[in-house]
């Protein structure tokens, strides 16, 4: 990918060579490591292997949209086990809890797709119904305290008085109005529980990687894809062309600083193709390059530290921004007068 190549060169040339930072690289089975960089003594995959058994073991029991196990190697290693009510998988000999012990102690290698990206997906919780109800109630109370009667005070009055872009949005808001239970269906995953567990897992993974490797900060590519064309497919049907690992900071509740890191003038836009069952169009990758006019489309680097060290990322990110000089005015506007 053009952005990945450009970002790797940017990190080495500006952070490593110009600013003199010691760069330490994480690893992944699908990533060819840079021989010029040190390798983490404990990377994110190992951190997840040690933390998931304690903080979110449910992760390995997740199913794909087609109803099959998300982590195939896990299902192949354990005895037949209920993943969800009525959903039994497992063709191996290990008890699930023994698998987790072996995973944490490094006796077995984890599933190849068990990484920061695949653990980000969360079940949608019904909390939107709760928060809008709470907001409308507080808003009406505030107006009443000021001597005014506010009649927009609940979901029913909101839906009556709202204008919608179409019947699909109107139906969606009516469905939210009719939600009565703050839990997800008891036969499936629980959205609120997952968000709390994932937040703790991600924060501890960051802290483990930072402390075990004696790092000052973490830096990563924001997303390897340029903004998508309006009306065209997203990359691999992922909304907004944001890779799931781009959501790690927000999902962990950690502060991140995003700094422009340069531009690319070549992109590979996905195309639509008919699904195998012939019922819908889906995104498909393309090897046809699109050349862009200078300066091209931007990409960014994201800086993050362990909780409470926001002063460190501000220093590092500002030093990088000053040294890189990647922030340039749009060609049609020019610099602002001083």
C-alpha positions, 0 to 999 in steps of 0.5 A: 500500500502506498500509505504504508510504504510512505509512513514507514519511511517517514517514521524512520527518516524523521523520528529515527534519523532527524530527531534521533529516536530509538525505534522499536517495532512490533511484530505480526505474522503477516508483516515483514519486519524492518531489519534496521529496527529493534524488535519488541521484547513483548509485542501486542500479540504476546500482550493479548495472549497474556491478558485475554484469558484474564480480562476478556476470554469471551473474545475467542468464542466469537462467531463470524457473520456466517455463524462460524468461529472467528478464531479457527485455530482455537476451535480446532484445538478445544473439545466441543464447547458451546460458544453461544446458546445452541452453537457448539464448536470444537474438534480438538482435545484441549479444555478451553481453560487449559488452552488459555493457560497454554496461550498465556504461557507461550506454550502454543501460538495464538490464532493468526488473526488474533490481533488488535484489529479483530478484537475491536468489533463490539456488539451494539448496546441499546444505550442510545435509547437510554442516553437520549431519554436522559438528555431529553429529561434533563433538558426539559427539567432545565427549561422548567427550572427557568420558568418555561414548559418544554414539551419535547421531553421523551422519545415519543415527542421527539419522533412526532416532531422530527423530520427524517430523510426517509422512511428508513430513518423514521423506522429506525427512530421508532425502533429505538423508541420501542426499546425497553430493556437496556440489555442485549438479547440474553441469547447473544453478546452483551454490548455494555459488558463488552465495551467495559471489558475491551476498554480495560484490555486495551489499556492494559495491553498498551501499558504492558507493551510500553513498560516491558519495552521501556518505551516513551511513546507509541506511534502508528499509522492512522489508517492505510487507506485514503478517503473513499470516493463518494458513492463508491465501495469502502475498502473491504466494506469497512465503514469510512475506510478506517482499519479497526486498529484505528479505533484502539485509542478511543475504545481504550479511553486513551488520549491520542495526538494525530499529526499530518505525516505527508501525502501520497499521489497513488491510490488503489480504489476498490470496486463493486463486485457481485456477491457469490450468492448473486444477491448484492454488490460488495467491495473488491480490491483493485490493482488498478492505480489512480494517479492524483494531482500534487500534493495528493491525499494526506495520511497521518501518524498517531502518537499515544502514551500510557494513561496519565502521560499526555505531557509526553505525547504532546512533546513528542508530537509537537517535535515531530510536527515542527521537524517534519513540516508536513502541514502545507496549505491547500494549493487553491488557497495558499498560506494565511497572511501573517 
